[in-house]
Amino acid sequence: MVKNKVDPDVPALNRNVAWSFKPIFFWMRIFGIELYDRCFRFRKAINLYGLLVLLTCQWANVDFIVIKFWKISFPFTETNKALNISTSTTLSWNARIDAANNFCFIAIVYPAFFYVAQNRWLRLWNVVETFDFAYCRIDYTKLRRTLLIGFFPILAEISIIIYNLLVLVPNFSNESKYRKFVTVTAFFSKIVPISVLVLYCSVVWLTSLFYEGIRQDVDNTCKLNQENIRKWKGSLALASEVVERLNETYGLILLISIAHYFVEFIARSFYIANSISMTNQPDGVTVMSVSSEVIFLWFMFYSPSRIQYHASKVASSLRKIDTTDIQLQNQVSLLELSIVQNLPKLSAISYFDVNLHLIPQLIGTTLTYLFILYQFHSSEKGE
């Protein structure tokens, strides 16, 4: 993945990390979020347009959840069978919690990132570009292809939204134009927080490549000297600053997003279990939705772990260096010890670290609450 030069047939200035991230930058610009400054002439107009889109989505979500809570209280009939939850108090409360959880995810993550995109994101991206320019050269074409995979959860969510609008939403075709607009806007506004998380995974993946580039530089060094050590210290300091900027930019967003997915997995798992108990087969759309989110969440947890892995490999490469110059050897040993004691970590505003250790917690939490919900539901059916 990491190279020392770019393709000779393409000017070097045209291919950098910004070029690799261009598809997702363009995608976010559709929602009025400008992520790549570079004296963009229409930045103020984009920000104004983005604020208008944000306010419209927030209004649609408030309107939609109020109506949804109202409809949940309806008795079951053939016309509102898509909301067949009033036959069980457990299902009713599960639906309310699921709707409120979805609302909070959009209502907090969307404006939070719109705010940080104006300042913190630009500081983060400046550090990323500084590292890319000063210390390593990446296979930008391969990186761009890798980052395009991140559009999979976005496309999956769009497909599920379209299916819900066409099939599951009761009487959607008979609604007024205003209600159709509100429903469609409320459904599609979830695309923005998911896109924000895709961008997070992309930058984290890039950061892991930075550490991998440092490791390759250490391994390829034939003769140790003061200049090499100074270069490694500078590159490690910049890579560490990228991680710090990521924590600063995404701390609150990660906390809300991970909490959202924990609650959503519990709610959706209960829907699947209830569907199996009633029809002897799981709901296909819910299963597809949960499967897509499991893959996406796994990658959210895997990417930070990959940073730690590559940082530890840098320390391992430094440990293998052997020189007769005691002073240089001591400097290398101190640098290696510093990396081991301060491995880069991504956290949700210091409440917990984001890594693969969250996967067992997610499984355990989901199974525990699913068992409790199903017990309540079974007791209701017995009564």
MITIZA-600843 format. One record per residue (C-alpha): residue in three letters; x, y negated, z negated. Coordinates in pm, whole numbers, plus 50000, padded with zeros to 5 digits. Each point is the difference from the previous one (the first is absolute). Example, Ala and Ser with C-alpha at 12.3 -4.5 7.8 and 13.67 -1.06 7.14 Angstrom:
2
ALA512305045049220/SER501374965650066/
This chain:
383
MET500005000050000/VAL502794975549916/LYS502364989150278/ASN502894975950035/LYS498724984550323/VAL496844994450194/ASP499225011350351/PRO502174981150251/ASP497154995450248/VAL498014978449757/PRO501284967349858/ALA500845003949631/LEU498024969049907/ASN496805016050130/ARG500265030649779/ASN500114996249627/VAL497795009349707/ALA497504973250101/TRP499735016350343/SER499365033949837/PHE497294985249777/LYS498424979950282/PRO496955023350046/ILE498944997749637/PHE500764962549991/PHE497694995450298/TRP497365022049835/MET500064979049681/ARG499814968250207/ILE496615011950128/PHE498754995649642/GLY501654965949971/ILE503035010949798/GLU503244986850151/LEU503015020249880/TYR502744988050229/ASP500584962849974/ARG502784990050242/CYS498454965650058/PHE496775014850136/ARG498164970650155/PHE496545011549903/ARG500815010949644/LYS497654974449839/ALA497205009750237/ILE500615037049926/ASN499904993249625/LEU496724980950035/TYR498545027950212/GLY501255025749745/LEU498364981149714/LEU496714999650192/VAL500225037650064/LEU500855006249633/LEU497044979749871/THR497665016850250/CYS501115034749894/GLN499714991649631/TRP496504985950046/ALA498945030650202/ASN501345023449728/VAL498154981949723/ASP496775000250200/PHE500465036550103/ILE500705013549651/VAL497034981549850/ILE497685015550258/LYS501635034149958/PHE499544999849622/TRP496384990250059/LYS499465028550248/ILE501635025449768/SER497154994249757/PHE497435010150266/PRO498265033649960/PHE500955026450255/THR497975000050323/GLU500555011650354/THR500844964350106/ASN502834995349751/LYS501305035549978/ALA503554987550064/LEU499804986149648/ASN498785032549851/ILE501434993449658/SER496984990549791/THR499215037149959/SER502905001049752/THR501224974649748/THR503555013050043/LEU499854995050377/SER498474965649952/TRP502754988149767/ASN502675016050217/ALA498664980750300/ARG499964967449802/ILE503585004949881/ASP501125009450352/ALA498364968750146/ALA501444977449728/ASN503445015650042/ASN499934993850375/PHE498844964249944/CYS502804992449751/PHE502605014750236/ILE499004976050276/ALA499214970349775/ILE503415000749827/VAL502545014350246/TYR498894979550302/PRO500244965149839/ALA503065010449797/PHE501985008150313/PHE498644969750184/TYR501504979249719/VAL503405017649982/ALA500304999250381/GLN500404962249975/ASN503105000949777/ARG501215032549842/TRP499815020150319/LEU502144974850187/ARG502675002049729/LEU499925038150023/TRP500274999550378/ASN502914975249990/VAL501995024449785/VAL499125028850234/GLU501234980750304/THR503154988849816/PHE500915036049920/ASP499245011650353/PHE502124972550154/ALA502955002249760/TYR500485036749914/CYS498365025550227/ARG498635007250343/ILE496975022650034/ASP498615019350292/TYR497184974850034/THR498145019550269/LYS499825031049781/LEU499044979049699/ARG497174983950197/ARG498675034050108/THR500145011949639/LEU498124969649875/LEU497275005250262/ILE499095032149815/GLY498814977049721/PHE497014990650214/PHE498585035149950/PRO498234992149667/ILE498684967650152/LEU498575018250303/ALA498615027649778/GLU498214974449783/ILE498604982250307/SER498665033250133/ILE498315008049669/ILE498504965149980/ILE498535002850350/TYR498545034349916/ASN498474986749678/LEU498434970550180/LEU498555021550278/VAL498895030149798/LEU499974996149624/VAL498784964549933/PRO496205002849972/ASN497884978550232/PHE503064981050125/SER498534995750348/ASN496814985149853/GLU501784974449784/SER500014962750077/LYS502964984750183/TYR501234984449677/ARG499895033249813/LYS501795017450286/PHE502724973549996/VAL500425002649623/THR500125038150006/VAL502505002050286/THR502224972949847/ALA499915016349657/PHE500945033950144/PHE502834987350222/SER501464976649736/LYS501555030849837/ILE502335002150299/VAL501994970049871/PRO501055015049661/ILE500915032650173/SER502094980550253/VAL501714982249710/LEU500985033849853/VAL501235012250341/LEU502234969250015/TYR501285008149648/CYS500895035750103/SER501774986850310/VAL502234976049805/VAL500765026549738/TRP500985024250276/LEU502274973550151/THR501614994049659/SER500835037049974/LEU501764996950338/PHE502064971349859/TYR501305022649721/GLU500625027650254/GLY502044975350208/ILE502124991349696/ARG500615036949933/GLN501135005750358/ASP502324970049975/VAL501575014649685/ASP500415034450159/ASN501544985550316/THR502574979049815/CYS503445014650066/LYS502094976249790/LEU498754984349680/ASN500824963449942/GLN498674969749814/GLU498044988150304/ASN498035032650020/ILE499074998549634/ARG498924963950034/LYS497855009350301/TRP498345029049815/LYS499274978249700/GLY498424973650222/SER497885024950193/LEU498845017749682/ALA499114966549842/LEU497894990550303/ALA498295034150013/SER499234996949630/GLU498574965350060/VAL497685014250268/VAL498645024449739/GLU499554971749749/ARG498154978950259/LEU497795029950080/ASN499095003249633/GLU499304962949982/THR497855000250313/TYR498135032749958/GLY499855005749622/LEU496344990449944/ILE498955014150338/LEU501505034049915/LEU498335000549658/ILE496544993150143/SER500485022750304/ILE501235030549809/ALA497234995949740/HIS497524997450290/TYR501205032450157/PHE499935018449666/VAL496354990349947/GLU499125006550364/PHE501455035149995/ILE497905008249694/ALA496824986150156/ARG500535015950341/SER500985033549850/PHE496725000049809/TYR498094992550322/ILE501715029750166/ALA499325023149704/ASN496354989149991/SER499675005150375/ILE501375035549969/SER497615008149712/MET496974987350198/THR500775011350357/ASN502785026049950/GLN502294979150218/PRO502044968149942/ASP499154967150165/GLY502384998250297/VAL500374962050008/THR500784998049629/VAL502565028050032/MET501664982250294/SER500034967149808/VAL501565015949691/SER502565019050208/SER501094968150179/GLU500324981549669/VAL501995028549841/ILE502554998650284/PHE500194962149981/LEU500354999449621/TRP502665027050012/PHE502024978350238/MET499514969849769/PHE501575020549720/TYR502625017150217/SER501514968350146/PRO501194985249663/SER501405034249904/ARG501934999550327/ILE501634967149896/GLN501175015549673/TYR501265030750184/HIS502114979950245/ALA501284977149722/SER501165030749805/LYS501705012950318/VAL501944967150018/ALA501185006149643/SER500935035750092/SER502064988050298/LEU501804974549783/ARG500765027349747/LYS501825019950268/ILE502424971750078/ASP503505007649877/THR502834974950019/THR503394995949837/ASP499304963149927/ILE498715000749640/GLN498504965150023/LEU497975008250312/GLN498975033649853/ASN498694983049686/GLN497994975150208/VAL498445028450200/SER499205019149679/LEU498344969549846/LEU497984994450318/GLU498875036450002/LEU499074998349631/SER498034968050059/ILE497945017050272/VAL499265030649786/GLN498934979149701/ASN497854976350208/LEU498345021450265/PRO497534978850202/LYS496415004349882/LEU496714987650137/SER497354994349737/ALA496474987049958/ILE500904968349802/SER502005022349760/TYR496965020549890/PHE501335031150173/ASP502575009650264/VAL498725008650346/ASN501515033250107/LEU499125036550057/HIS499485005849627/LEU496594983550040/ILE498755028850218/PRO499605025249711/GLN498314972749795/LEU497584993450286/ILE499155036950033/GLY499595004649624/THR497834968949958/THR497795009250296/LEU499435035849880/THR499314989149643/TYR497364974250086/LEU498545021850274/PHE499445027649744/ILE498364975349759/LEU497744985350269/TYR498955034250122/GLN499155010649645/PHE497754969749958/HIS498415006550338/SER499405036849921/SER498384991549667/GLU497644976050179/LYS499035027050251/GLY499415024249713/GLU497674975649829/
